Amino acid sequence: MQRLGFIHDMLDVKILILFVMSKVNYPVTIQQIYELCYQDDCLSYFDVCTAVPEMVRSGHLKALEGDTYEITDKGREDGSTTVDSIAFSVRQRAENAVAKFNRQIRRSSYVKTQVLPRENGDYSVIMSLDDEMGNLMTLELLAPDQRQAVRLSRLFEKKAEAVYNLTMAELLDEEEELE
């Protein structure tokens, strides 16, 4: 019986990994490589776990600290010559997955939260929003317990831009009324 899908052997796995790694803007773990490459039901996690160390030995990928990897110049060059062998639908899904991943990582570098215990048993939640130019806003809120502090932290990570926009709109709206 003929196997369906793009992945038929280890070479196909490596070509797909090179394609994905050439699009990723940040170092990634093997798990992230697998998630970004899993655009074909024939790919397994074990295929990726086998391919990545082989690609490091061949000089196509570089191992970094923290069990992360990035593509080398050799990998980028070889990947650009083999990209046409990837099925169009697989390539499109992989590009979309990588674009979403890059956006998430970039955004997470701009939104930071920190939960700090205070002497009296409550918690400070320090939340900041940055952009390319620097800090836009830093906000510290008091939470009565750790559970609520963690919840505030997580919700700010999801809604940082909305909090900033609402704060700006509210303050500037008040300013216009005063004039």
VEXDREN-2710 file (C-alpha; in Angstrom, 1 decimal):
% VEXDREN-2710
k/r/px/py/pz
1/MET/0.0/0.0/0.0
2/GLN/1.3/3.4/-0.9
3/ARG/1.9/5.9/1.9
4/LEU/0.0/9.1/1.6
5/GLY/1.4/12.5/2.6
6/PHE/4.7/14.2/2.0
7/ILE/6.9/12.3/4.5
8/HIS/8.1/9.0/3.1
9/ASP/11.7/8.7/4.5
10/MET/14.2/10.5/6.7
11/LEU/15.3/12.8/3.8
12/ASP/11.8/14.2/3.6
13/VAL/11.9/14.8/7.4
14/LYS/15.2/16.7/7.1
15/ILE/14.0/18.8/4.1
16/LEU/10.9/19.8/6.0
17/ILE/13.0/20.7/9.1
18/LEU/15.4/22.8/7.1
19/PHE/12.4/24.6/5.5
20/VAL/10.9/25.3/8.9
21/MET/14.2/26.3/10.5
22/SER/14.9/28.8/7.8
23/LYS/11.7/30.6/8.6
24/VAL/11.9/30.6/12.4
25/ASN/13.4/33.8/13.9
26/TYR/14.3/32.4/17.3
27/PRO/16.1/29.3/18.6
28/VAL/13.7/26.4/19.1
29/THR/13.6/23.1/21.0
30/ILE/13.1/19.7/19.4
31/GLN/9.5/19.8/20.7
32/GLN/8.9/23.1/19.0
33/ILE/10.5/21.9/15.8
34/TYR/8.1/18.9/15.8
35/GLU/5.1/21.1/16.4
36/LEU/6.0/23.4/13.6
37/CYS/6.8/20.5/11.2
38/TYR/3.8/18.5/12.1
39/GLN/1.9/19.4/8.9
40/ASP/1.8/15.8/7.6
41/ASP/0.3/12.8/9.4
42/CYS/3.3/10.7/8.4
43/LEU/5.7/12.7/10.6
44/SER/6.4/11.3/14.1
45/TYR/8.1/12.9/17.0
46/PHE/10.7/10.1/16.9
47/ASP/11.6/11.1/13.3
48/VAL/12.4/14.6/14.4
49/CYS/14.3/13.3/17.4
50/THR/16.4/11.2/15.1
51/ALA/16.9/13.8/12.4
52/VAL/17.9/16.8/14.5
53/PRO/21.1/15.3/16.0
54/GLU/22.0/14.0/12.6
55/MET/21.5/17.5/11.1
56/VAL/23.7/19.0/13.9
57/ARG/26.5/16.5/13.1
58/SER/26.2/17.3/9.4
59/GLY/26.4/21.1/10.1
60/HIS/22.9/22.0/8.9
61/LEU/21.7/22.9/12.5
62/LYS/23.6/24.3/15.4
63/ALA/22.9/23.2/19.0
64/LEU/22.7/26.1/21.4
65/GLU/22.4/26.2/25.2
66/GLY/19.1/25.3/26.7
67/ASP/18.6/22.4/24.3
68/THR/17.6/24.8/21.5
69/TYR/18.7/24.8/17.9
70/GLU/19.1/27.2/15.0
71/ILE/19.9/26.8/11.3
72/THR/23.4/27.3/10.0
73/ASP/24.4/29.0/6.7
74/LYS/25.0/25.5/5.2
75/GLY/21.5/24.5/6.3
76/ARG/19.9/27.6/4.9
77/GLU/21.7/27.1/1.6
78/ASP/20.8/23.4/1.3
79/GLY/17.3/24.1/2.4
80/SER/16.8/26.8/-0.3
81/THR/17.7/24.2/-3.0
82/THR/15.4/21.5/-1.7
83/VAL/12.3/23.6/-0.8
84/ASP/10.6/22.8/-4.1
85/SER/10.4/19.1/-3.2
86/ILE/8.0/19.9/-0.3
87/ALA/4.3/19.5/-1.2
88/PHE/2.7/22.9/-1.6
89/SER/0.0/22.3/1.0
90/VAL/2.5/21.1/3.6
91/ARG/4.8/24.1/2.9
92/GLN/1.8/26.5/3.3
93/ARG/0.7/25.0/6.6
94/ALA/4.3/25.0/7.9
95/GLU/4.8/28.7/6.8
96/ASN/1.5/29.6/8.6
97/ALA/2.6/27.7/11.8
98/VAL/6.0/29.4/11.8
99/ALA/4.5/32.9/11.2
100/LYS/2.2/32.4/14.2
101/PHE/5.1/31.1/16.3
102/ASN/7.3/34.1/15.4
103/ARG/4.5/36.5/16.3
104/GLN/3.9/34.8/19.7
105/ILE/7.6/34.8/20.6
106/ARG/8.0/38.4/19.5
107/ARG/5.0/39.5/21.5
108/SER/6.1/37.6/24.6
109/SER/9.4/39.5/24.6
110/TYR/7.3/42.7/24.9
111/VAL/4.9/41.6/27.6
112/LYS/6.5/40.7/31.0
113/THR/5.0/39.9/34.4
114/GLN/6.4/39.1/37.8
115/VAL/4.7/37.9/40.9
116/LEU/6.5/38.9/44.2
117/PRO/5.4/37.8/47.7
118/ARG/5.2/40.6/50.3
119/GLU/5.9/40.5/54.0
120/ASN/2.3/40.6/55.0
121/GLY/1.3/37.6/53.0
122/ASP/-0.2/39.3/49.9
123/TYR/1.5/39.6/46.5
124/SER/2.6/42.3/44.1
125/VAL/2.1/41.7/40.5
126/ILE/4.4/43.8/38.3
127/MET/3.3/43.9/34.7
128/SER/5.1/45.7/31.9
129/LEU/4.5/46.3/28.2
130/ASP/7.3/47.3/25.9
131/ASP/7.7/48.0/22.2
132/GLU/10.7/48.4/19.9
133/MET/11.6/51.7/21.4
134/GLY/11.3/50.8/25.1
135/ASN/8.9/50.6/28.0
136/LEU/5.3/51.8/27.3
137/MET/3.8/51.0/30.6
138/THR/4.6/49.4/34.0
139/LEU/1.8/48.6/36.3
140/GLU/2.0/47.1/39.8
141/LEU/-1.2/45.7/41.4
142/LEU/-1.7/44.1/44.8
143/ALA/-3.3/40.7/45.0
144/PRO/-4.6/39.2/48.3
145/ASP/-3.3/35.6/47.5
146/GLN/-0.9/33.8/45.1
147/ARG/-3.8/32.3/43.1
148/GLN/-5.2/35.7/42.2
149/ALA/-1.7/37.1/41.6
150/VAL/-0.9/34.3/39.1
151/ARG/-4.3/34.9/37.5
152/LEU/-3.7/38.6/37.1
153/SER/-0.3/37.8/35.6
154/ARG/-1.7/35.4/33.0
155/LEU/-4.6/37.7/32.0
156/PHE/-2.2/40.6/31.6
157/GLU/-0.1/38.5/29.3
158/LYS/-3.2/37.9/27.1
159/LYS/-4.6/41.4/27.3
160/ALA/-1.6/43.7/27.7
161/GLU/-2.4/45.8/24.7
162/ALA/-6.1/46.2/25.6
163/VAL/-5.1/47.3/29.1
164/TYR/-2.7/49.9/27.7
165/ASN/-5.2/51.1/25.1
166/LEU/-8.0/51.4/27.7
167/THR/-5.7/53.3/30.1
168/MET/-4.6/55.7/27.4
169/ALA/-8.1/56.2/26.2
170/GLU/-9.4/56.8/29.7
171/LEU/-6.7/59.3/30.6
172/LEU/-6.8/61.1/27.3
173/ASP/-10.6/61.3/27.3
174/GLU/-10.5/62.9/30.7
175/GLU/-7.9/65.4/29.4
176/GLU/-10.1/66.4/26.6
177/GLU/-13.0/67.1/29.0
178/LEU/-10.8/69.4/31.1
179/GLU/-9.9/71.5/28.1
END
